Amino acid sequence: KRREVTFPKVLLITDQETSDIEIFARLRRVLAVVEPANVGVMVRRRTTAACRTIRSITAESGAWLIAHTDIELAKAMNADGIHMPSSAIDSMSVDRAGQFRWRSVAVHSDNELV
């Protein structure tokens, strides 16, 4: 029997320029108007404290949390997913990343596909 998996339709990606307070406020505004199960938040370049707050917001609402690049942080935050650069594809083994519902690798050129 096949299990249906639904992935987020809206993916929010944190940036370095926006303050943590503004990230939290924007996330709450999005979650107020978009069904949380359809929202994924990819956390990149944030402090551990900010990651904990984002995890709290996503866990309360049912939105997805996707860590960027750091598998150990993703595990510590109990993230739903991990996104890695193509250079780290070997670390995407089932042993290291198999616990996540979402596993993705960035590919920016045809050469990275091979």
MODELLER restraints for C-alpha pairs under 7 A, 6 or more apart:
rsr = mdl.restraints
at = mdl.atoms
rsr.add(forms.Gaussian(group=physical.xy_distance, feature=features.Distance(at['CA:7:A'], at['CA:38:A']), mean=6.87, stdev=0.5))
rsr.add(forms.Gaussian(group=physical.xy_distance, feature=features.Distance(at['CA:8:A'], at['CA:37:A']), mean=6.50, stdev=0.5))
rsr.add(forms.Gaussian(group=physical.xy_distance, feature=features.Distance(at['CA:8:A'], at['CA:38:A']), mean=4.10, stdev=0.5))
rsr.add(forms.Gaussian(group=physical.xy_distance, feature=features.Distance(at['CA:8:A'], at['CA:39:A']), mean=4.92, stdev=0.5))
rsr.add(forms.Gaussian(group=physical.xy_distance, feature=features.Distance(at['CA:8:A'], at['CA:40:A']), mean=5.45, stdev=0.5))
rsr.add(forms.Gaussian(group=physical.xy_distance, feature=features.Distance(at['CA:9:A'], at['CA:38:A']), mean=5.02, stdev=0.5))
rsr.add(forms.Gaussian(group=physical.xy_distance, feature=features.Distance(at['CA:9:A'], at['CA:39:A']), mean=6.23, stdev=0.5))
rsr.add(forms.Gaussian(group=physical.xy_distance, feature=features.Distance(at['CA:10:A'], at['CA:38:A']), mean=6.06, stdev=0.5))
rsr.add(forms.Gaussian(group=physical.xy_distance, feature=features.Distance(at['CA:10:A'], at['CA:39:A']), mean=4.88, stdev=0.5))
rsr.add(forms.Gaussian(group=physical.xy_distance, feature=features.Distance(at['CA:10:A'], at['CA:40:A']), mean=6.16, stdev=0.5))
rsr.add(forms.Gaussian(group=physical.xy_distance, feature=features.Distance(at['CA:11:A'], at['CA:39:A']), mean=5.95, stdev=0.5))
rsr.add(forms.Gaussian(group=physical.xy_distance, feature=features.Distance(at['CA:11:A'], at['CA:40:A']), mean=4.69, stdev=0.5))
rsr.add(forms.Gaussian(group=physical.xy_distance, feature=features.Distance(at['CA:11:A'], at['CA:41:A']), mean=5.80, stdev=0.5))
rsr.add(forms.Gaussian(group=physical.xy_distance, feature=features.Distance(at['CA:12:A'], at['CA:40:A']), mean=6.11, stdev=0.5))
rsr.add(forms.Gaussian(group=physical.xy_distance, feature=features.Distance(at['CA:12:A'], at['CA:41:A']), mean=4.74, stdev=0.5))
rsr.add(forms.Gaussian(group=physical.xy_distance, feature=features.Distance(at['CA:12:A'], at['CA:42:A']), mean=6.00, stdev=0.5))
rsr.add(forms.Gaussian(group=physical.xy_distance, feature=features.Distance(at['CA:13:A'], at['CA:41:A']), mean=5.88, stdev=0.5))
rsr.add(forms.Gaussian(group=physical.xy_distance, feature=features.Distance(at['CA:13:A'], at['CA:42:A']), mean=4.67, stdev=0.5))
rsr.add(forms.Gaussian(group=physical.xy_distance, feature=features.Distance(at['CA:13:A'], at['CA:43:A']), mean=6.14, stdev=0.5))
rsr.add(forms.Gaussian(group=physical.xy_distance, feature=features.Distance(at['CA:14:A'], at['CA:42:A']), mean=6.42, stdev=0.5))
rsr.add(forms.Gaussian(group=physical.xy_distance, feature=features.Distance(at['CA:14:A'], at['CA:43:A']), mean=5.42, stdev=0.5))
rsr.add(forms.Gaussian(group=physical.xy_distance, feature=features.Distance(at['CA:14:A'], at['CA:44:A']), mean=5.78, stdev=0.5))
rsr.add(forms.Gaussian(group=physical.xy_distance, feature=features.Distance(at['CA:15:A'], at['CA:44:A']), mean=6.65, stdev=0.5))
rsr.add(forms.Gaussian(group=physical.xy_distance, feature=features.Distance(at['CA:15:A'], at['CA:45:A']), mean=6.95, stdev=0.5))
rsr.add(forms.Gaussian(group=physical.xy_distance, feature=features.Distance(at['CA:16:A'], at['CA:45:A']), mean=6.26, stdev=0.5))
rsr.add(forms.Gaussian(group=physical.xy_distance, feature=features.Distance(at['CA:20:A'], at['CA:50:A']), mean=6.34, stdev=0.5))
rsr.add(forms.Gaussian(group=physical.xy_distance, feature=features.Distance(at['CA:24:A'], at['CA:54:A']), mean=6.85, stdev=0.5))
rsr.add(forms.Gaussian(group=physical.xy_distance, feature=features.Distance(at['CA:36:A'], at['CA:61:A']), mean=5.90, stdev=0.5))
rsr.add(forms.Gaussian(group=physical.xy_distance, feature=features.Distance(at['CA:36:A'], at['CA:62:A']), mean=5.53, stdev=0.5))
rsr.add(forms.Gaussian(group=physical.xy_distance, feature=features.Distance(at['CA:36:A'], at['CA:63:A']), mean=4.55, stdev=0.5))
rsr.add(forms.Gaussian(group=physical.xy_distance, feature=features.Distance(at['CA:37:A'], at['CA:62:A']), mean=5.59, stdev=0.5))
rsr.add(forms.Gaussian(group=physical.xy_distance, feature=features.Distance(at['CA:37:A'], at['CA:63:A']), mean=4.96, stdev=0.5))
rsr.add(forms.Gaussian(group=physical.xy_distance, feature=features.Distance(at['CA:37:A'], at['CA:64:A']), mean=6.99, stdev=0.5))
rsr.add(forms.Gaussian(group=physical.xy_distance, feature=features.Distance(at['CA:38:A'], at['CA:63:A']), mean=6.87, stdev=0.5))
rsr.add(forms.Gaussian(group=physical.xy_distance, feature=features.Distance(at['CA:39:A'], at['CA:63:A']), mean=5.21, stdev=0.5))
rsr.add(forms.Gaussian(group=physical.xy_distance, feature=features.Distance(at['CA:39:A'], at['CA:64:A']), mean=6.14, stdev=0.5))
rsr.add(forms.Gaussian(group=physical.xy_distance, feature=features.Distance(at['CA:40:A'], at['CA:63:A']), mean=5.86, stdev=0.5))
rsr.add(forms.Gaussian(group=physical.xy_distance, feature=features.Distance(at['CA:40:A'], at['CA:64:A']), mean=4.38, stdev=0.5))
rsr.add(forms.Gaussian(group=physical.xy_distance, feature=features.Distance(at['CA:40:A'], at['CA:65:A']), mean=5.81, stdev=0.5))
rsr.add(forms.Gaussian(group=physical.xy_distance, feature=features.Distance(at['CA:40:A'], at['CA:66:A']), mean=6.77, stdev=0.5))
rsr.add(forms.Gaussian(group=physical.xy_distance, feature=features.Distance(at['CA:41:A'], at['CA:64:A']), mean=6.09, stdev=0.5))
rsr.add(forms.Gaussian(group=physical.xy_distance, feature=features.Distance(at['CA:41:A'], at['CA:65:A']), mean=5.04, stdev=0.5))
rsr.add(forms.Gaussian(group=physical.xy_distance, feature=features.Distance(at['CA:41:A'], at['CA:66:A']), mean=5.80, stdev=0.5))
rsr.add(forms.Gaussian(group=physical.xy_distance, feature=features.Distance(at['CA:42:A'], at['CA:65:A']), mean=6.20, stdev=0.5))
rsr.add(forms.Gaussian(group=physical.xy_distance, feature=features.Distance(at['CA:42:A'], at['CA:66:A']), mean=4.50, stdev=0.5))
rsr.add(forms.Gaussian(group=physical.xy_distance, feature=features.Distance(at['CA:42:A'], at['CA:67:A']), mean=5.59, stdev=0.5))
rsr.add(forms.Gaussian(group=physical.xy_distance, feature=features.Distance(at['CA:42:A'], at['CA:68:A']), mean=6.32, stdev=0.5))
rsr.add(forms.Gaussian(group=physical.xy_distance, feature=features.Distance(at['CA:43:A'], at['CA:66:A']), mean=6.21, stdev=0.5))
rsr.add(forms.Gaussian(group=physical.xy_distance, feature=features.Distance(at['CA:43:A'], at['CA:67:A']), mean=5.07, stdev=0.5))
rsr.add(forms.Gaussian(group=physical.xy_distance, feature=features.Distance(at['CA:43:A'], at['CA:68:A']), mean=5.74, stdev=0.5))
rsr.add(forms.Gaussian(group=physical.xy_distance, feature=features.Distance(at['CA:44:A'], at['CA:67:A']), mean=6.67, stdev=0.5))
rsr.add(forms.Gaussian(group=physical.xy_distance, feature=features.Distance(at['CA:44:A'], at['CA:68:A']), mean=5.07, stdev=0.5))
rsr.add(forms.Gaussian(group=physical.xy_distance, feature=features.Distance(at['CA:52:A'], at['CA:77:A']), mean=6.79, stdev=0.5))
rsr.add(forms.Gaussian(group=physical.xy_distance, feature=features.Distance(at['CA:55:A'], at['CA:65:A']), mean=6.53, stdev=0.5))
rsr.add(forms.Gaussian(group=physical.xy_distance, feature=features.Distance(at['CA:55:A'], at['CA:77:A']), mean=6.65, stdev=0.5))
rsr.add(forms.Gaussian(group=physical.xy_distance, feature=features.Distance(at['CA:58:A'], at['CA:64:A']), mean=6.16, stdev=0.5))
rsr.add(forms.Gaussian(group=physical.xy_distance, feature=features.Distance(at['CA:58:A'], at['CA:65:A']), mean=6.40, stdev=0.5))
rsr.add(forms.Gaussian(group=physical.xy_distance, feature=features.Distance(at['CA:64:A'], at['CA:80:A']), mean=5.82, stdev=0.5))
rsr.add(forms.Gaussian(group=physical.xy_distance, feature=features.Distance(at['CA:65:A'], at['CA:79:A']), mean=5.18, stdev=0.5))
rsr.add(forms.Gaussian(group=physical.xy_distance, feature=features.Distance(at['CA:65:A'], at['CA:80:A']), mean=5.28, stdev=0.5))
rsr.add(forms.Gaussian(group=physical.xy_distance, feature=features.Distance(at['CA:65:A'], at['CA:81:A']), mean=6.41, stdev=0.5))
rsr.add(forms.Gaussian(group=physical.xy_distance, feature=features.Distance(at['CA:66:A'], at['CA:79:A']), mean=5.77, stdev=0.5))
rsr.add(forms.Gaussian(group=physical.xy_distance, feature=features.Distance(at['CA:66:A'], at['CA:80:A']), mean=5.73, stdev=0.5))
rsr.add(forms.Gaussian(group=physical.xy_distance, feature=features.Distance(at['CA:66:A'], at['CA:81:A']), mean=4.30, stdev=0.5))
rsr.add(forms.Gaussian(group=physical.xy_distance, feature=features.Distance(at['CA:66:A'], at['CA:82:A']), mean=5.24, stdev=0.5))
rsr.add(forms.Gaussian(group=physical.xy_distance, feature=features.Distance(at['CA:66:A'], at['CA:83:A']), mean=6.90, stdev=0.5))
rsr.add(forms.Gaussian(group=physical.xy_distance, feature=features.Distance(at['CA:67:A'], at['CA:74:A']), mean=5.32, stdev=0.5))
rsr.add(forms.Gaussian(group=physical.xy_distance, feature=features.Distance(at['CA:67:A'], at['CA:79:A']), mean=6.53, stdev=0.5))
rsr.add(forms.Gaussian(group=physical.xy_distance, feature=features.Distance(at['CA:67:A'], at['CA:81:A']), mean=6.21, stdev=0.5))
rsr.add(forms.Gaussian(group=physical.xy_distance, feature=features.Distance(at['CA:67:A'], at['CA:82:A']), mean=4.84, stdev=0.5))
rsr.add(forms.Gaussian(group=physical.xy_distance, feature=features.Distance(at['CA:67:A'], at['CA:83:A']), mean=6.22, stdev=0.5))
rsr.add(forms.Gaussian(group=physical.xy_distance, feature=features.Distance(at['CA:68:A'], at['CA:82:A']), mean=5.92, stdev=0.5))
rsr.add(forms.Gaussian(group=physical.xy_distance, feature=features.Distance(at['CA:68:A'], at['CA:83:A']), mean=4.87, stdev=0.5))
rsr.add(forms.Gaussian(group=physical.xy_distance, feature=features.Distance(at['CA:68:A'], at['CA:84:A']), mean=6.20, stdev=0.5))
rsr.add(forms.Gaussian(group=physical.xy_distance, feature=features.Distance(at['CA:69:A'], at['CA:82:A']), mean=6.84, stdev=0.5))
rsr.add(forms.Gaussian(group=physical.xy_distance, feature=features.Distance(at['CA:69:A'], at['CA:83:A']), mean=5.71, stdev=0.5))
rsr.add(forms.Gaussian(group=physical.xy_distance, feature=features.Distance(at['CA:69:A'], at['CA:84:A']), mean=4.59, stdev=0.5))
rsr.add(forms.Gaussian(group=physical.xy_distance, feature=features.Distance(at['CA:69:A'], at['CA:85:A']), mean=6.83, stdev=0.5))
rsr.add(forms.Gaussian(group=physical.xy_distance, feature=features.Distance(at['CA:71:A'], at['CA:82:A']), mean=6.71, stdev=0.5))
rsr.add(forms.Gaussian(group=physical.xy_distance, feature=features.Distance(at['CA:74:A'], at['CA:82:A']), mean=6.69, stdev=0.5))
rsr.add(forms.Gaussian(group=physical.xy_distance, feature=features.Distance(at['CA:80:A'], at['CA:100:A']), mean=5.34, stdev=0.5))
rsr.add(forms.Gaussian(group=physical.xy_distance, feature=features.Distance(at['CA:80:A'], at['CA:101:A']), mean=5.62, stdev=0.5))
rsr.add(forms.Gaussian(group=physical.xy_distance, feature=features.Distance(at['CA:80:A'], at['CA:102:A']), mean=6.28, stdev=0.5))
rsr.add(forms.Gaussian(group=physical.xy_distance, feature=features.Distance(at['CA:81:A'], at['CA:100:A']), mean=4.80, stdev=0.5))
rsr.add(forms.Gaussian(group=physical.xy_distance, feature=features.Distance(at['CA:81:A'], at['CA:101:A']), mean=5.66, stdev=0.5))
rsr.add(forms.Gaussian(group=physical.xy_distance, feature=features.Distance(at['CA:81:A'], at['CA:102:A']), mean=4.14, stdev=0.5))
rsr.add(forms.Gaussian(group=physical.xy_distance, feature=features.Distance(at['CA:81:A'], at['CA:103:A']), mean=5.64, stdev=0.5))
rsr.add(forms.Gaussian(group=physical.xy_distance, feature=features.Distance(at['CA:82:A'], at['CA:100:A']), mean=6.82, stdev=0.5))
rsr.add(forms.Gaussian(group=physical.xy_distance, feature=features.Distance(at['CA:82:A'], at['CA:102:A']), mean=6.23, stdev=0.5))
rsr.add(forms.Gaussian(group=physical.xy_distance, feature=features.Distance(at['CA:82:A'], at['CA:103:A']), mean=5.14, stdev=0.5))
rsr.add(forms.Gaussian(group=physical.xy_distance, feature=features.Distance(at['CA:82:A'], at['CA:104:A']), mean=6.46, stdev=0.5))
rsr.add(forms.Gaussian(group=physical.xy_distance, feature=features.Distance(at['CA:83:A'], at['CA:103:A']), mean=5.94, stdev=0.5))
rsr.add(forms.Gaussian(group=physical.xy_distance, feature=features.Distance(at['CA:83:A'], at['CA:104:A']), mean=4.70, stdev=0.5))
rsr.add(forms.Gaussian(group=physical.xy_distance, feature=features.Distance(at['CA:83:A'], at['CA:105:A']), mean=5.59, stdev=0.5))
rsr.add(forms.Gaussian(group=physical.xy_distance, feature=features.Distance(at['CA:84:A'], at['CA:104:A']), mean=6.32, stdev=0.5))
rsr.add(forms.Gaussian(group=physical.xy_distance, feature=features.Distance(at['CA:84:A'], at['CA:105:A']), mean=4.79, stdev=0.5))
rsr.add(forms.Gaussian(group=physical.xy_distance, feature=features.Distance(at['CA:84:A'], at['CA:106:A']), mean=6.27, stdev=0.5))
rsr.add(forms.Gaussian(group=physical.xy_distance, feature=features.Distance(at['CA:85:A'], at['CA:105:A']), mean=5.49, stdev=0.5))
rsr.add(forms.Gaussian(group=physical.xy_distance, feature=features.Distance(at['CA:85:A'], at['CA:106:A']), mean=4.99, stdev=0.5))
rsr.add(forms.Gaussian(group=physical.xy_distance, feature=features.Distance(at['CA:86:A'], at['CA:105:A']), mean=5.50, stdev=0.5))
rsr.add(forms.Gaussian(group=physical.xy_distance, feature=features.Distance(at['CA:86:A'], at['CA:106:A']), mean=5.45, stdev=0.5))
rsr.add(forms.Gaussian(group=physical.xy_distance, feature=features.Distance(at['CA:86:A'], at['CA:107:A']), mean=5.98, stdev=0.5))
rsr.add(forms.Gaussian(group=physical.xy_distance, feature=features.Distance(at['CA:86:A'], at['CA:112:A']), mean=6.57, stdev=0.5))
rsr.add(forms.Gaussian(group=physical.xy_distance, feature=features.Distance(at['CA:89:A'], at['CA:105:A']), mean=6.84, stdev=0.5))
rsr.add(forms.Gaussian(group=physical.xy_distance, feature=features.Distance(at['CA:107:A'], at['CA:113:A']), mean=6.70, stdev=0.5))
